Amino acid sequence: MPGTEPGTDRIDWGLTTWEGSRREQLRRWAALSLEEIILAQEEMQEVAERLAQAPISRKDERGEPR
């Protein structure tokens, strides 16, 4: 890619494992204020309620909708 120089890889490959991903989630969660945590939990509850009401998509053995 233009402008990409070798040796400037900024990817933290430690975050690409299950353990690294979980550690990063916990780090970000810990950085939130109490207000942000409560807001996030309320939003997650709304999403969970919407998903619980969503129709279940059934597929046949070829992967096509029935």
CORCOR-V127959 format. One record per residue. PSI is psi in whole degrees, -180 to 180 (* if undefined). OMEGA is omega in radians with two decimals (NA if undefined). NEAR is the number of other C-alpha atoms within 12 Angstrom. Layout:
BEGIN
psi:PSI omega:OMEGA near:NEAR
psi:PSI omega:OMEGA near:NEAR
END
This chain:
BEGIN
psi:144 omega:3.09 near:5
psi:139 omega:3.11 near:5
psi:-4 omega:3.12 near:6
psi:121 omega:-3.10 near:9
psi:142 omega:3.09 near:9
psi:143 omega:3.10 near:9
psi:2 omega:3.12 near:7
psi:25 omega:3.13 near:9
psi:116 omega:-3.08 near:9
psi:14 omega:3.13 near:11
psi:128 omega:3.05 near:9
psi:96 omega:-3.05 near:12
psi:-16 omega:3.07 near:13
psi:-20 omega:3.13 near:14
psi:-5 omega:-3.07 near:17
psi:2 omega:3.06 near:14
psi:165 omega:3.09 near:12
psi:-45 omega:-3.12 near:12
psi:-44 omega:3.14 near:13
psi:-39 omega:3.11 near:15
psi:-44 omega:3.13 near:16
psi:-42 omega:3.13 near:15
psi:-42 omega:3.13 near:16
psi:-40 omega:3.08 near:19
psi:-45 omega:3.13 near:16
psi:-38 omega:3.12 near:14
psi:-45 omega:-3.14 near:13
psi:-40 omega:3.14 near:14
psi:-41 omega:-3.12 near:18
psi:-22 omega:-3.12 near:13
psi:-10 omega:-3.11 near:13
psi:150 omega:3.03 near:16
psi:166 omega:3.12 near:12
psi:-41 omega:3.12 near:12
psi:-43 omega:3.13 near:12
psi:-37 omega:3.12 near:15
psi:-45 omega:3.14 near:16
psi:-43 omega:3.11 near:14
psi:-44 omega:3.13 near:14
psi:-42 omega:3.13 near:16
psi:-39 omega:3.10 near:16
psi:-42 omega:3.12 near:14
psi:-41 omega:3.11 near:14
psi:-36 omega:3.10 near:14
psi:-43 omega:3.11 near:14
psi:-44 omega:3.12 near:14
psi:-43 omega:3.14 near:14
psi:-40 omega:3.12 near:13
psi:-40 omega:3.11 near:12
psi:-42 omega:-3.14 near:12
psi:-34 omega:3.13 near:12
psi:-26 omega:-3.13 near:11
psi:-11 omega:-3.09 near:10
psi:142 omega:3.10 near:10
psi:148 omega:3.13 near:8
psi:128 omega:3.12 near:10
psi:120 omega:3.12 near:10
psi:140 omega:3.12 near:11
psi:151 omega:3.10 near:10
psi:-175 omega:-3.07 near:9
psi:-17 omega:3.09 near:8
psi:-1 omega:3.13 near:8
psi:12 omega:3.14 near:9
psi:147 omega:3.12 near:9
psi:144 omega:3.11 near:10
psi:* omega:NA near:10
END
